[in-house]
Amino acid sequence: MLEQKKSESVSTVYELDIISKDGKRVRLEVSTRLIFREGKPLGVQGIGRDLTERKRSEEALRESRAFFDSFMDNSPAVAFMKNAEGRYVYVNKPFERLFGKPLTFLKGRTSFDWLPPIIAADTHEHDLKILREGQPEEIIETVPTEDGTPHQWLVFKFPTSDSSGNRYVAGVGVDISDRRMAEEALAQQAQREAMSHRISQAIRCSLDSSEIFETAVKELGSYLNVDRCSLYMRNDRAQCATNVAEYHSEGVEPAASDFALGHLQVLIKALDETGVLAFNNAAVDRRISDLYQNILSKANVKSIMYVAIRVGEDVPAAFALSTTHRIRNWSESDIALAKTVADQTGIAIRQAELYQKAETSSTREALVNRLTMASPTPWPGNSPWLWSRSNIE
């Protein structure tokens, strides 16, 4: 051993296991060095330190960390921890998977190193607020996943610190995008039903077609936030489509009042077949290139949607909803709402027609009665005061 130690310039430190007198295994850290006298090595000095408790603590810490990692990495929630400067010190596996950023990349970096600037600023500011106020808080944050799709997260953030007094902000978040979409869909459905109810009330409370049409275009146009909402009635005798009611936002010129049916035949046929025609970018849509060139471009139309108003098998009218300042991508909910209002308006038109017929018939009956009572000449046959209604007509 002396010969081996001669080749070493420093103390040797190593660990080994021994069996104590009571039969227990003890882990030792041993440090050895040469002892010299008059420049000659005389022996080896060794010092041993019992590492049993430290090793036991280290093993317990490893087990605890493994248990923590197993719990966090199998959680459906994303989790993170940042220091007082907003730099990541921990993220779990769901965080890495959903955002495509491993801890090896994020550690020591901030939100500004991987998120869009506006989103990074919002999250960072809220992190600092948690540290500043020292209170946990629940917040909804919009953060895109790895594919760039914005998702809404319900995040619970809270302050914490380590044994050295270093402060951190930690957070756990769950993706609530689907839930929010479902809530919005329910809210939109409730709004559609409320609008349908208002229009139905207008129909029941009034037999004035003009009043009903004005209510329909105002409700539909304002709710969908379009620049124009017009209701056109087909006038076969005059061979034109007449604008009988219109809503337009402030600063927008009203649409023209009449359009020749000859310019609209393709549109009328397609609308009769499909019920709805939606054009997100009217200027480049080849289906209505002629219509855009002749009519829509002159009205500064960017996007337009036509919705048929049916009365039985006939389509005597249609809504035209358009934007003039920006392109609108018509959604399914937009279309569904417009169709609902169109159905109610179709009922109104039919009801007005029936009312007009009844009013005409009533007027005719009143005229017959007046003529019958006023005539001095008896009618041959039965009672001298009975007249043939067919002869009068």
Summary of the structure (lengths in Angstrom):
residues: 393
radius of gyration: 42.0
end to end distance: 139.7
largest distance: 166.4
contacts: 1056
relative contact order: 0.06
helix: 45%
strand: 29%
